[in-house]
Amino acid sequence: MLDDTDDIHPLFHGAPKTTEFRKLRKRIVRQVREAIEHYGMVPRGQERAGERADKWLVCLSGGKDSYTLLAALHELKWRGLLPVELLACNLDQGQPGFPATVLPEFLTKMGVPHRIEYQDTYSIVTDKVPAGRTYCALCSRLRRGNLYRIAREEGCTAVVLGHHRDDILETFFMNLFHGGRLATMPPKLLNEDGDLLVCRPLAHVAEEDCERFARAMNYPIIPCDLCGSQDGLQRQQVKAMLDGWERNRPGRRQVLFRSLTNVRPSHLLDPKLFDFAALAPGAADPDPDR
């Protein structure tokens, strides 16, 4: 079905007709669908006739990842495989030189329902963060707060982000090296107020595939000049480390990602996750699957 070229969402119009691109497109759409199903991003029973569909706020930065996310979700919805309403949203954060007309013109041309919101968080971040420090943490908090507000105003049940497999891996190592904990971006979580889900349908998709896809589709990429202009970020160092591992051992990233889905609490050291005190000769094994 995904090979049909005459029955596709406008976001795919003009797509290359090469076998290589068709395989790339099918892989991305399949992986997005798998992540949505595997992590239960659509509530059970949502497909029942007569029920009001959930509504997702699809966050669009103008980068390669969010374009890939938008296209994959609309492809699934186009084919009746995603029973939710989709509202694309760009938060214009007031960065100098930001091309404010690019995304609304693109989304209108593609027939994608959208909302463009202007909030000058750029001035707040540059004013509050001391020279030489990274902007990411404060920028992220301000952006997240505004996106939650917009989602509530639009009656959305979920905020959908474009973080991919490599983002998840990098965050894991950031927490490991700098935070002293085993944690990463979950594919699905409930916000602190308990009224919105935060979902990452690209959780299984490689960054390289997002880049190849967005480049092949010639989407109008908008770079982030706020954090992207800062050198020496810890995340960039982790990314360079993973790049080196991948060059030496192709497929290493996927092996690392698979390990995050195969956790064995009995072979770690957290007594909150495994009852080590209960282990004794003759006692029942608290983890019979280990």
C-alpha positions as CSV (number, residue, x, y, z in Angstrom):
1,M,0.0,0.0,0.0
2,L,2.8,2.4,0.8
3,D,4.2,1.9,-2.7
4,D,1.2,3.7,-4.2
5,T,2.4,7.0,-5.7
6,D,-0.9,8.4,-6.8
7,D,-2.7,8.2,-3.5
8,I,-0.5,10.0,-0.9
9,H,-0.8,13.0,1.4
10,P,0.3,16.3,-0.1
11,L,3.3,16.3,2.2
12,F,4.7,13.5,0.0
13,H,4.0,15.2,-3.3
14,G,7.1,15.5,-5.4
15,A,8.8,12.6,-3.5
16,P,11.6,10.9,-5.4
17,K,10.5,7.8,-7.2
18,T,13.7,5.9,-6.6
19,T,13.6,2.5,-4.9
20,E,16.0,3.7,-2.3
21,F,13.6,6.6,-1.3
22,R,10.5,4.3,-1.3
23,K,12.3,1.9,1.1
24,L,13.3,4.9,3.3
25,R,9.8,6.2,3.4
26,K,8.3,2.8,4.2
27,R,10.8,2.2,7.0
28,I,10.1,5.6,8.7
29,V,6.3,5.2,8.4
30,R,6.5,1.6,9.7
31,Q,8.7,2.5,12.6
32,V,6.5,5.4,13.6
33,R,3.4,3.2,13.5
34,E,5.3,0.5,15.5
35,A,6.2,3.1,18.2
36,I,2.7,4.4,18.4
37,E,1.3,0.9,18.9
38,H,4.1,-0.5,21.1
39,Y,3.9,2.4,23.6
40,G,0.1,2.8,23.5
41,M,0.2,6.4,22.3
42,V,-3.4,6.0,21.1
43,P,-5.7,5.0,23.9
44,R,-7.3,1.6,23.6
45,G,-10.8,1.8,22.2
46,Q,-10.1,5.0,20.4
47,E,-11.0,3.4,17.1
48,R,-14.6,2.7,18.1
49,A,-17.1,4.4,15.8
50,G,-18.8,7.4,17.3
51,E,-16.1,8.2,19.8
52,R,-14.5,11.7,19.7
53,A,-11.0,11.3,18.4
54,D,-8.0,12.4,20.5
55,K,-6.2,15.5,19.2
56,W,-2.5,15.8,19.0
57,L,-0.5,19.0,19.0
58,V,2.4,18.2,16.6
59,C,5.3,20.5,17.5
60,L,7.1,21.8,14.4
61,S,10.4,23.6,14.8
62,G,11.2,23.6,11.1
63,G,14.1,21.2,11.5
64,K,14.5,17.9,9.7
65,D,13.1,15.8,12.6
66,S,9.9,17.7,13.0
67,Y,9.2,17.7,9.2
68,T,9.8,13.9,9.2
69,L,7.4,13.5,12.1
70,L,4.7,15.6,10.5
71,A,4.9,13.7,7.2
72,A,4.8,10.3,8.8
73,L,1.9,11.1,11.1
74,H,-0.2,12.6,8.2
75,E,0.7,9.6,6.0
76,L,-0.7,7.2,8.7
77,K,-3.8,9.4,9.2
78,W,-4.3,9.7,5.4
79,R,-4.4,5.9,5.2
80,G,-6.8,5.5,8.2
81,L,-4.1,4.0,10.5
82,L,-4.0,6.9,13.0
83,P,-7.4,7.7,14.5
84,V,-6.5,11.1,16.0
85,E,-6.8,14.8,14.9
86,L,-3.5,16.5,14.1
87,L,-2.7,20.1,14.7
88,A,0.8,21.3,13.7
89,C,2.2,24.1,15.9
90,N,5.2,26.2,15.6
91,L,6.4,28.3,18.6
92,D,8.2,31.4,17.2
93,Q,10.5,32.2,20.1
94,G,11.7,35.5,18.8
95,Q,15.1,34.6,17.6
96,P,16.7,37.3,15.5
97,G,16.4,36.6,11.8
98,F,13.9,33.8,12.3
99,P,12.1,33.4,8.9
100,A,8.6,33.7,10.3
101,T,6.7,33.2,7.0
102,V,8.4,29.9,6.0
103,L,6.3,27.5,8.1
104,P,2.9,29.1,7.8
105,E,3.3,29.3,4.0
106,F,4.5,25.7,3.9
107,L,1.7,24.3,6.1
108,T,-1.0,26.3,4.2
109,K,0.3,25.0,0.9
110,M,0.3,21.4,2.2
111,G,-3.2,21.7,3.6
112,V,-2.0,21.0,7.2
113,P,-4.1,22.5,10.0
114,H,-1.8,24.6,12.1
115,R,-1.3,27.3,14.7
116,I,1.7,29.7,14.8
117,E,2.4,31.2,18.2
118,Y,4.8,34.0,18.9
119,Q,6.4,34.2,22.4
120,D,9.7,36.0,22.8
121,T,11.5,33.5,25.0
122,Y,14.7,34.3,23.2
123,S,15.1,37.6,25.1
124,I,14.4,35.8,28.4
125,V,16.9,33.1,27.8
126,T,19.7,35.4,26.7
127,D,19.0,37.7,29.7
128,K,18.9,35.1,32.4
129,V,21.7,32.7,31.2
130,P,25.2,33.9,32.1
131,A,27.7,34.3,29.3
132,G,29.4,31.0,28.3
133,R,26.6,28.8,29.7
134,T,24.3,26.8,27.5
135,Y,20.7,28.0,26.8
136,C,19.1,24.5,26.4
137,A,17.7,23.9,29.8
138,L,15.9,27.2,30.3
139,C,14.9,27.4,26.6
140,S,13.4,23.9,26.9
141,R,11.4,24.8,30.0
142,L,10.0,28.0,28.6
143,R,9.1,26.2,25.3
144,R,7.5,23.3,27.1
145,G,5.3,25.6,29.3
146,N,4.0,27.4,26.2
147,L,3.3,24.2,24.3
148,Y,1.3,22.8,27.2
149,R,-0.7,26.0,27.4
150,I,-1.4,25.9,23.6
151,A,-2.4,22.2,23.8
152,R,-4.9,23.0,26.5
153,E,-6.3,26.0,24.6
154,E,-6.7,23.8,21.5
155,G,-8.3,20.9,23.3
156,C,-5.4,18.5,22.6
157,T,-4.8,15.4,24.7
158,A,-1.1,15.0,23.7
159,V,1.9,17.1,22.9
160,V,3.9,15.3,20.2
161,L,7.6,15.9,19.8
162,G,10.1,15.1,17.1
163,H,12.8,13.4,19.2
164,H,14.3,10.4,17.4
165,R,16.3,7.3,18.4
166,D,19.6,9.1,18.5
167,D,18.2,11.9,20.8
168,I,17.1,9.2,23.2
169,L,20.5,7.6,23.2
170,E,22.3,10.9,23.6
171,T,20.1,11.8,26.6
172,F,20.7,8.4,28.2
173,F,24.5,9.0,28.1
174,M,24.0,12.6,29.2
175,N,22.2,11.3,32.3
176,L,24.8,8.6,32.8
177,F,27.9,10.8,32.5
178,H,26.6,14.1,34.0
179,G,23.4,13.2,36.0
180,G,24.4,10.0,37.8
181,R,21.3,8.2,36.8
182,L,20.0,5.7,34.3
183,A,17.3,7.6,32.4
184,T,16.4,9.0,29.1
185,M,13.5,10.6,27.1
186,P,10.6,8.2,27.4
187,P,8.5,7.6,24.3
188,K,5.4,8.4,26.3
189,L,4.9,10.2,29.6
190,L,2.3,12.1,31.6
191,N,3.0,15.7,32.3
192,E,3.3,16.9,36.0
193,D,-0.3,18.2,36.0
194,G,-1.6,14.9,34.8
195,D,-3.7,16.3,32.0
196,L,-1.5,15.9,28.9
197,L,0.5,13.1,27.4
198,V,3.9,13.8,25.8
199,C,4.7,11.4,23.0
200,R,7.7,10.8,20.8
201,P,6.6,8.7,17.8
202,L,10.0,8.9,16.2
203,A,11.5,6.9,19.1
204,H,12.5,4.1,16.8
205,V,13.7,6.2,13.8
206,A,17.4,7.0,13.2
207,E,18.5,10.6,12.9
208,E,20.3,9.7,9.7
209,D,16.9,8.6,8.2
210,C,15.3,11.8,9.2
211,E,18.0,13.8,7.6
212,R,17.9,11.8,4.3
213,F,14.2,12.0,4.2
214,A,13.9,15.7,4.8
215,R,16.7,16.4,2.3
216,A,15.1,14.2,-0.4
217,M,11.8,16.0,0.1
218,N,13.5,19.4,-0.1
219,Y,11.5,20.6,3.0
220,P,12.4,24.3,4.0
221,I,14.7,23.6,6.9
222,I,15.1,26.3,9.5
223,P,18.2,26.0,11.7
224,C,18.2,26.7,15.4
225,D,20.6,29.7,15.9
226,L,20.1,29.9,19.7
227,C,21.7,26.7,20.9
228,G,23.1,25.4,17.6
229,S,25.5,28.3,17.6
230,Q,27.2,27.3,20.8
231,D,30.3,25.1,20.6
232,G,31.4,22.5,23.1
233,L,27.9,21.5,24.3
234,Q,27.9,18.3,26.3
235,R,25.4,16.8,23.9
236,Q,27.6,17.5,21.0
237,Q,30.4,15.6,22.8
238,V,28.2,12.6,23.4
239,K,27.1,12.7,19.8
240,A,30.7,12.7,18.6
241,M,31.4,9.7,20.9
242,L,28.4,7.8,19.4
243,D,29.5,8.7,15.9
244,G,32.9,7.3,16.6
245,W,31.5,4.0,17.9
246,E,29.2,3.8,14.9
247,R,32.1,4.3,12.5
248,N,34.1,1.5,14.1
249,R,31.2,-0.8,14.7
250,P,28.3,-0.1,12.3
251,G,25.0,-0.9,14.0
252,R,26.3,0.0,17.5
253,R,23.6,2.7,18.0
254,Q,20.8,0.2,17.3
255,V,22.3,-2.3,19.8
256,L,22.5,0.4,22.4
257,F,18.9,1.4,21.8
258,R,17.8,-2.2,22.0
259,S,19.4,-2.4,25.5
260,L,17.1,0.3,26.7
261,T,14.1,-1.9,25.8
262,N,15.6,-4.9,27.6
263,V,16.3,-3.8,31.2
264,R,17.1,-6.4,33.9
265,P,16.6,-4.7,37.3
266,S,18.1,-7.8,39.1
267,H,21.4,-7.1,37.4
268,L,21.6,-3.4,38.4
269,L,22.0,-1.9,41.9
270,D,18.8,-0.1,42.7
271,P,16.9,-1.7,45.6
272,K,13.9,0.4,44.8
273,L,13.6,-1.6,41.5
274,F,14.6,-5.1,42.8
275,D,14.2,-6.6,46.3
276,F,17.8,-7.7,46.9
277,A,17.0,-8.3,50.6
278,A,14.5,-11.0,49.7
279,L,17.2,-13.1,48.0
280,A,18.1,-16.0,50.2
281,P,18.8,-19.8,49.7
282,G,15.5,-21.6,49.4
283,A,13.5,-18.4,49.0
284,A,11.3,-17.7,46.0
285,D,13.2,-15.8,43.3
286,P,11.7,-12.2,43.1
287,D,12.7,-12.1,39.5
288,P,12.1,-15.5,37.9
289,D,12.7,-14.1,34.4
290,R,16.2,-12.9,35.0
